[in-house]
Amino acid sequence: MKTYILVFLFVCAITGTTAQNIISGTITSATDSQPIVANIYFPQLEKGTISSVDGNFRITNIPDGTFTIVYSALGFASFSERINFSENASVEKNIILSESAVEMEEVIVSTPFHKLQRDNVMKVERISTDDLSKQGTVTLAEGITNIAGVSSISTGVGIGKPVIRGLSANRVLTYTQGVRLENQQFGDEHGLGVNEAGIESVEVIKGPASLLYGSDALGGVLYLNPENFAPENSVEGDVNSSYYSNTLGFSNNVGARASSENWKFLTRAAYVTHSDYETGEGENVTNSRFNEFDLKAGTRFQTEKLKSTLRYNYNRSNIGIPEEIGEQSNNKQPLFPFQEIDNHVISWENNFYFTNSSLDIKTGYTINTRKEFELEEEEERPAIALLNDEGIPPALEMRLKTLSYDVKYNLPQIGNFETIVGIQGIYQTNENSGEEILIPDATTTDFGILATTHYHLETLDIQAGIRYDIRSIESDEARDPMDSEFIPALDRNFNSFNAAFGVKKDLTKALVARVNLASGFRAPNLAELTSNGVHEGTNRYEIGNPDLENEQNFQADVSLEFRNEHFELFANGFYNSISNYIFITPNGEIIDDNNVFDYVQDDARLYGGELGLHIHPHPLDWLHIESSFENVRGTLKADDSNLPLIPANTLRNTLRVEFNQYKRLKDIYSFIGLESTFQQNDNSPFETPTDGYSLLSAGVGGTFDFEKTALTLRVSGNNLTDKTYVSHLSRLKQDGIPNIGRNIVLNARVAF
């Protein structure tokens, strides 16, 4: 607490600066010189404005230094430049934007230098939650599977965990509000713990990101960008509601944002409820129902020398654990067994701006409480009602507390070099309260130090970096030493040195090539090191291995992108070599009617890539034809046997029609899509092959503009042919339970 008080006093002490750098100007179209309503934004400062209807804009209180500014508007090519501000400068800019059929480019936040995607050395995929809403996805985990190379391990529709190029769980790190989301992600049987309401966009780094994020980013990063604050001196609000026909579900959220010159506030609350989902065969999957409440709030104080942002997110999920197609019901309260999961995320980010340099300090505190409730005998009453009546204690209760910090110093730019140095770390405790023990009480400590630099020329960008990490894990013994399920105490230390190097080259005005080489690591998690008992969510008796070593990988990525006024084409390829890959394998024994699985290690490799095409023939800029194909293969090097949970090859084709405005109606769109998933015969020894299937989807929507109020209406449908299918990554596959059938989604949003 003393530390926070000192930081607060320091913040207050430096806010009396008198620098008043200003930028102003106009935004016009290159085609007809007409003014444009455009976004003008400083990514590093997170400060910007929207030009007026006559194209004029003005931004004040800009600190001394050199910053990138981005000008963007729907239907126009984004433009960025670096501008130096000093000594109360008043900069005048008259910007001319060229029309483009390509979607408006956004700034990538998950990489350190906050570049537009085309300027980034590392290829990062980005999708807005507004686009997810158009597609009619039920959850955030389901929505991101529309990104090529991203899949999801699912348990019904309420539980999903991201898979990036065949790697998942602790190999994929999730960031929210700029801090690590630690929610016992080693388990397949619970979801992200974040609702999409209050999330602006999702960025996905496909490949080792240990240089930027340390352990657990060996397979990639899922970066959730929080909702932006309102523009200066404005007040905004909105109400959103969706209905899902398959689950008779509802999703409702309401938000409000207010902003003055220095202070900004926002808040958003959401409630989601779903009944059991219905398969293509017309049967409800018993206890696949779930409910979720989510609250987000934030405040920011900003001057020309300081930006201080405090955010909070609380999420409670009650999720049924489906096991069979049994009782047919539309009840929305989970039955036994079910989970109750609470997530608290507090983040505090302070950015200090000096002349030509800056200091970024992020601290985060997360509390994840996971409870599982079970009953031996059958109960007809919903589980929540029974708990309220009889106060049944949880069979499993784990509380994970994580304090994280991330300090980065942006050095003064030297020539064309931008350089960042920093330290990161976490202090984490896990405590058990229930009768069952999945992992023991433990303390984990991380510390990492890094340096990365970016070299920019007109047609060439180079980025490189190095990092060193230390992780310490100490756990208590669990259960009686005479018990066969006794877990001894553990004291292990892990360390790793990692590096990354990447080049982006503009081969021509239309053709861009990227090559990235990176290493990553992951220290074994507690489940892998200490398990000794039945993992109820997987119906396995798991035995950990306290002698496991770091997973260490090296990945090579190559990508080519071509774009002109008529079409875009991309091709990505990767090869990922992993030393000491950790996996579970049956040892042939049976304990308590459960097969016994051991955690073992062997070298592995994953390889594959993605291809994509986007046709937008000029002058028919309203027409979009998109196609993408993704492939990944994973094998053990020793015997070339297949790794488990590798996604099947997938081909997606979409036809979209978009119009910017027609009288009072704007952002008009419609689409029809076909997703074809191929047979997965490259299964591991304890998996079964999965048949291929094709799913048809469609949607239409638009926004009615009533001056100060906007009404958005959308209708979308997934699996329109009511296909009966089973995903290879479904955890219900072993029970022969199909995935969700036809689902029609109605969405309405009022913004004011």
N, C-alpha and C positions, 0 to 999 in steps of 0.2 A: 504494500500500500504506500509506503514511503516513496518508493520509486515512481509510482504514478503521480503522487503529489508534486515531486520535484520536476517531473516532465511537464506537468500542467503549469507550474510556475514559470518554467523556461518558455513554454508556449506563450504565456501571457506577456512575458518580458520582451519578446521580439516582435510583437504585433504593432508597435508604435512607429513603424517605418513610414516614410513619407514619399517613397517612390510611386509615381503614377504613370507608368508606361501605358500607352493606348494604341490600339489598332482599329482602323475604321476603313470603310470603302464600300464598293458596290459589286454585285455579282450579276453578270449578264450572260446571255446565250450567244455562242459563236455563230449560230445559224441566222438569227434575226435581230440580235442586239437587244432583245427584250429582257427585262429584269427577271431574276429567278429567286424563288424562296428556297434557300439553301442552308445547310448546316455548316457552321464555321467552328472549328474545334481544335483545342490544344490537347493532344493525348496525355502528355506528361503532366500537365496541370489539371487535367480533367475539368477544363473550363472552356465554355463556348457560348454560342448564341445562334439564333436563327434570323436570317435576313428578313426584312419587311417585304411587303408585296411590291414595293418599288426597288427591291434589291439592295437596300442599304443595310449596313451592319456596323456595330461598334462594340468593342470589348475593352474594359478598363482594368486597372489593378493587376497588370502583368508584371511579374518580377524581372529584375535584370538577368540577362543571360540569353543563350541561343536556344530556341525552341522550334519544334516542328508544328506547323499549322496545317490542317486538312480542310479543304473545301469540298463538299459533296452534296448532291441533290439527285432525287429519283429521276432516272432517264438521262443522266449526264455522267460522264467519266469523272471520277474523283481526282483531285489534284492536291499535292502536298508540296510544301517548301519549308526551308529553315530560315528563321528571321532572328536577328540579333536585336535585343532591347537593352538600352542603358541610358541613365541620366534623364529620366522623364521623357523618353522618346515618344513622339506621336507619328505613327506609321500609317501612311495612306496606301490602300491597295485597290486596284480595279481589276477584278478577276473575271476572265472569260472562260466558261466551261463549254466543252464540246458534247453534243448529244451522243449517247451510247445506249445500245440495247442490253449491254451487260449490267447485271444488278449492281446497285450502288456499293462500292467497296467500303469496308469498315476497318477500323484500326484493330490490330491484334494485340490483346492485353496480356496473354499468357507468356509471351516471349519478352525479354528484358528491355528492348529498345523501342517498343510501341510503334511499329511500322504498319503501313498499309500492307495488305497481303502480298501485293505484287513486289513490294520492296523488301519483304522478309526473306532471309536466307533459308530458314527452316519453314517447310510447308506446314501450315496449320489449317485445319478445317474449321469452319465457323457456320453455325446456324442459329437464327434468332428464334426465340420461343413464339414469336408471332407466326413464323412459318410453321412451327410445330402445331399451332392451333389450327392453321389451314388444313393440315393433314389429318386432323381428328384423332390424334393419338391419345390413349387413355392416361399414360404416365410419362414422365420425363425420360425414364429409362427406355421405354418403348420408342419414344420420338427420336432419340439420337441414333437409332439403328438405321435411319434413312441416310446417314453419312456413310459413304463408301469406306469399307474397312472396319466399321463398328457394328458389333452385334450385342446380344444381351442373353445372359443366362437367366431364365425365368422360372418362376413357380406360380403359374396362373398369370393373371394380369396385374396383381398387386405387388409382386416381388420381382424385381429385375436388377441385374448387376451388369455393368458394361464390360464388353470384351473388345479389345483393340488388337486386331491382327492376330487373334488366337490366344492372347494373354488376358488374364482377368484377376479378380480378387485382389490380393495384396500387391500384385504386379502392376496395377493401374491405380494411380493416385488421384483422388478427387480434391479439388480446391473450390471453396465457396467463400464469398466475401473476402477473397484474397488470402485466406489461411487454409491450412490442411483440415479436411473433414475426416476426423478419426472416429469411426463408428463400428469397430470390430469387423472390418471389411473382409476378414478371412472367411467368414461364413457365407455360403451360397444362399441360405434360406431367409435372408432379409434384404431389403432394397437399399436405395441411396439414402433415404431419410431426409430428402429435400423436396419440397413441392415446387413445381414450375412457376407458380404465381410469385411475382417479385424477382424473377430471374430474367434478365434482359436478353442474354444470348449464351450459347454454349460453344466453347472452343475445345478442339481435340488435337493434342500432339500425339502423332502415331509413331512411336519409337522411343528409344531411351531418352529420358529427360532428367537423368540423375545430376547432370551438370547444374541445372536450375533448381531442382527440388530434392535431391538426395535419395535416400533409400525409398523403395516402394514405387519409384517412377521408372522402373526397369522396362516396363511394357508401354508406358505412355501416361498421359495426363488428361483428365477430364476437368476443364476449367469453367466454372459457372460464374458468369459475370452478373453481379446484382443489378437491380433496377437503377437507372440513372435518376439523379435529382432533377427537379424542375428547373427550367431556365431562370435566370435572375429576374427578380421582381415579378413573379407570377405564382398563381395558385391553380392547381389542376386536380382532377379527381376522375375516377372511373369505376364502373360496376360491370363485372363479367359473370356470365352464367352459361353452363353447358349441360346438355342432357345426352346420355348414352343409352341407346335403345337395347343393346345386348344385355347389359347388367342392370338396367333400370336405374342407372346411376346419375348423380348430380355433382357438379363441381361449381362452386360459387366463390368469388373473391371480390373484395372492394378495397380500393386504395386511394390515398390522398397525398399530394405533394405540395409544398409551399417553399418559396425561396425569396430571400432578399439579396442585397448586394453581398453580404458577408455570411449570412446564415441560411442553411437549407435543412428541410425536414421532410421525412416521408414515413408512411406506415401502410401496411397491407395485411389483411386477414383473409384466410381461405378455409373453406370446409369442403371435404370430398367424401362421398359415400357411395358404395357400390354393393349390389347383391352378387350372388354367385354367377359366374359367367356361363354362357350357353355355348356348347360346341356346335359344329356344323350338323351334328346328328340330332339336335334339338334337346339334348340333355344338359341339365345344370351340373357343374362340377362342385360338389358339396364342400362348403366352407372355403371357397375361393373369394369370399366377400371381404371387404376391408373398408375402414373409415380413417380419415386423416384430418387433423386440424393444424394449420400453419399460421404463424404470426411473424411478420418481419417489420423492423423499424430501423430508422437511421437518422443521423444528424451530421451536419458538416459545418465547420467554421473555416472560412477561407479569406486570406488577405494576399497581398502581393508577395509575401515572404513565407507564408505558412498555409498548409491545407491539412486540417485535422478531421478525420472521418470516423465516427463511431457507429457500428451496426450491431443489431441483435436479431437472431432467428430462433424461434421455438417451434418444434415440430413434434406432434404426437400422432403415432399410427397404431391402430388396432387391426391386426392382420390375421385372418384365419389361415391355418396351414392345411391345404387340401390334401387328401389322401385317397379319395375314391369318388365315384359317381354313385351317391346314395340318396339321402333325403332330398327331395325336390322342393325348394322353398325360394321365395323372394325376400326373405328376411335379410336385413342389412347388418345385424349384430352378429359378430363371429361366434362360432361354436368352438368347443374344445377339440383339438389343441389350437391355441392361438398365441400370438405375440403382442405385447404392448411395448412400444419403443418410444422413448423420449430423447430428443436431441436439443441441446442448447448450444448455440454458437455465438460467441461475443468476439468481435474484432475491432481493433483500434489502430488506425493507420495515420501516421503523421509524416508529412512531406515538408522538408525545410529547403527553401530555395536560396542559394547563395549566388554570387556573381559567377556565371558560367559553370556552376556545379550544383548538386543537390544531394540531400540525404533523405532516404526513405526508411522509416521504421514501422514495421507491422508486428503487432502482438495479437494473439488469439487465445481464447480459452473455450474449450468444448467439453461438454458433459454428455455422454451417451449412456442411457440406462436401458438395458434390454431385459425384459421379463418374458418367460414362457410359462403358460398355464396348461396343465394337463389333468385329466381325470381318468381313473381306472375304469369306472362303470359308465354306461351310456347315460347321457342327460339330454332331455328334449328341450329344456329351456335354453335360450341363448346364453352364451358364456358370460357376457357383461352383466346380465340380470342376476345370474347365479352368484357372481363375485360380490355384487352389491348386497345380496341377501345373506350370504353365508361367510363372506370375507375369506375366501380360499387363498392361501399364500401361493406365490409363484414357485414352480418346481425349479426354475433356473432364474437367477437374477444376477446380472453383472453390471457394474458401473465403471465406465472408462472415463477418466479425466485427463485432458491433455492441455498443457500450456505450451504454446509455440511462439517463436520469435523469428523475425526475418529482417535483417538490417543490410541495406545496400547503399553504397556511396557512388554516385555518378560523377566520375572525375571530369575536370575541365577537358573539353575537346582539344586534341592536339592534331592539327591538320585535318585529315579525313578519318581519324580514329575516335570512336566513342568507346569508353571503357567503364566497366562497372566492377567493383569489388564488394564482397559482402560475407556475412556469416548468417547461418541459420541453425535452428535447433528446436528440440522438443523435450519436455519433461512429462512423462505419462505414467499414470497408475491405473491398475485394474484390480477391482475388489469384487468378491463373490458374497452374496447374501442368501441365495436359495439353497435348497437341499442338494440339488445336483451341482456338479462342478464340471464345466467344459474345459476351462483353462484355469490355472492357479492364480492366486493373487501375485501381482508382479509390478515391477517398476522398470520403465524403459527410458533411457536418456540418449539423445542424439546431439551431435555437434558437427557442423560442416563449415568449411571455408572455401570460397570460390572467387574466381576472377574470369571475366569474359570481355572480349573486345569486338567491335564491329568496324570494318574498314569499307568506306563507300567511295566509289567512283561512278561516273555517269552510266556505264554499262556493266559494272562489276561490283559485287558485294562479297566480302569475306568475313566470316565470323568464326571465332575460336575461343576456347576456354578450358580451364582446368579446375579440379575440385578435389578436396580430401575430406572424408567423413569418418566419424567414430560413432559406434552404437554400443551401448551397454544394456544388457537385459539381466535383471535379478528377479527370481521368483521364489516364493515360499513353497515349502512342501505342502501337499494336500492329501487328505484322508489318513487313515490309520496305517502306520508302517507295516502292519501285519496283513493289511488288505491287499488282494491281488491287483487292485486298481490304484494302489499307492503311487503318488507322483512325488519324486524327490525334489529337493530344492535345486535351483539352477543359477549359475553365475557365469555368463558368457560375454565376451567382448568381440566385436566385429569392426573391421575397418576396410576402407576401399579408396583407391585413387582412380579418378575418372577424368576423361577429356572428350572434347567434341571439336570438330572442324567442319565447316561448311562453306560452299561457294555457290553464289547465284550469278549467272552470266546471261545478259541479254544478247543472244546470238544474232537476232534481228529485232526490228521494232515490234514484230508480232510473236517471236519465238523466244522463250525463256527456259533455261536449263538450271537445275539445282542438283548438287551432289552433297550429301551430308554423311559424315562418319562420326559415330558416337559410341561411347561405352556407357554401361549402366550397371547398377548392382542392387541387390535386395538381400537384406539380412533375414534369416528364417524367422517366422512369427511364432508366437507362443503355442498355437495349436500344433504346428509342425514339430516343435521341440519337446512338448510336454504332454501331449494327449495320451490318455490311458482310460478309455471307456467308450460307451455308446454315444455317438453323435446322432441325437434323435432326428435332426432335420435331414439326415442322409441315410438313416437306417444302416449305419456301419459301426463296427467296433474299431476305433482308430488307435494306433499305438505310435506315439511320437518318437523322434530320434534326437536326443540331446547333443549328438556329435555333428549335426548338420553344419555345413559351411555356407558362406555367402554364395548366392547366385551371382554370376558375373557374366555380362554379355557384351557383344560388339555387333553393331548393326550398320550396314551400308544402305543408304537410300539414294535413289536416282529418280528424278522427275523431269518431265518435259511438258511445257504448256504452250499452246499456240492459240492466239485469239485475234480476230479481226472483226469487221462490222457484220459478218455473216455467220460465223460460228466459232466455237471454242473447242479445243481438244486437249485432254491431259492423259498422261501415262505415268504411273508411279510403280516402281519396283523396289523390293527390299530383300535383304538376306540377313537373318538374325541368328547369330551363333551364341548359345548359352552354355556356360560351364556350370556344373553342379546344379542342374535343373532339379527342383524338388517336386516329387509327385507321389501319389499313393498307389499301392498295388496290393492285391489280395495275396495272403500268404498260405491259403488253403485251410486255415483253422476256422472254427465256428465257436463263438462264445455267446451264450444267452440267445441262441437262434439268430445271431447276426454274424455275417462274414467279417473276418478280421482283416484289416488293411494296415500295412506298414508305410511309414514315410521313408522314402529312399531318394537317392540322388544319382543322376547320370547326365552326361552331356547331351544337349539337344540342339535342334536347329529348326527355325521357322523361315519360310520364304513364300513369296507371292507378290501381289500388287493389285492395283486398281486401274481401270481404263474408263474414260468418260468422254462424252460428246454432248455439246449443247449447240443446237442450230437456232439462230434467230435472224432469218433472212431479211436484209434491208431492201426496200423500205417497209416490209411487213414486220416492224419491230414488236408488234403485239403478239406474234406467234413464237412459241418456244417448244422445241423438240429436244428432250433430254434422254440420255441413255448412259448407264454405268454398269460396269462388271467388276466384281471383286473375287479374289482367290487367295487362299492361304493354305499352306500345308505345313504340318508339324510332325517331326519324327525324332526318336532317340538315335544318337549317332552310333551307339554300340551295336544294335541289331536292326536298325531302320524300322522299328515298330512305331506305330502311330501314337501321337500324343492324344489325350482325351480332350473333349470339349473344343474341338476345332470346328469353326463354322463351315457350312457347306458353301459351295460357289453360288453366287447370286447375281442375277441380271435384272436391272430395273429400267423400265421405259416409261416416260411420262410425256404427255402432250399438254401444254399449258397455253392459255390465252389470257393476256393481261392488258388492261387499258388504264391509263393514269387518271383520266377524268372525263365524265360526260355529264354536263350541267352540274347538278348537285351531287351526283354519284361519282365517287372516286375509288381508286384502288380496286377496280373491278377485275375479277379473275375467275377462271374455271379450269379444271384439270381432269384428266383421266390417266390412270397409271396401272401398269401391270408389273408385279414383282414375281420373278420366276426363280425359285430355289431348287437347285439340282440335287440329285441323290448324293448322300454322303456315305460312301463305301470305305473311305479311309478312316475307319474307326479304330479306337484303341482296343486291346484284347478284352477288356471288360465292358465294352460298349457294343451296341448292335447297330447295324446299318439303318439309315433313315431314307424313306422314299422322298422323291422330289414333289413339288407342288407349285401352283401359280395362284396369286391372289390379285383380284381386281379391285381398284379403288377409284373414287371420283369425288369431286367437290366443286362448289361454286360459292361466291361471296362478293361483298362490296360494302362500301361505307357511304352513308348518306350524311352530307355535310350541311348542318343547319347553323352556320356562323359560329356561335359559341358552344354548340353541342354537336357531337358526331355519334351516329348510330351505325354499328357494324353488325351485319348479319351473315352467318356462314352455315352451310350445310355440307357435310362430308360423309362418305361411307367407305368402310374397309371390309375386305373379304365379301364383296357384293354378291358373289355366287354361292355364299354359305358353304364354302369348301371345308371338308373334314380333313385335317392334316395334323401332323405332329412335327414340331421343330426339333432339330437335332440337339439344340441347347436347352430344351425344356426338361426341368427336373421331374416332371410328371410323366415323361416318356416311358420310364421303366414300369409304370403302372398302366400303360396303354391308354392314357387320358389325352384326348386331342386338345389342340389350342382353341382359341376363341373363334366363334363363327361370325356371321354377318353383324356389323355394328354401325348404326347410323348415328351421327353426332350433330346436334343442333347447338349453335353457339351465338350468343348475343352479347354485345359490348356497348355500353354508353359511356362516352368520354365528355367531360365538361370542364 
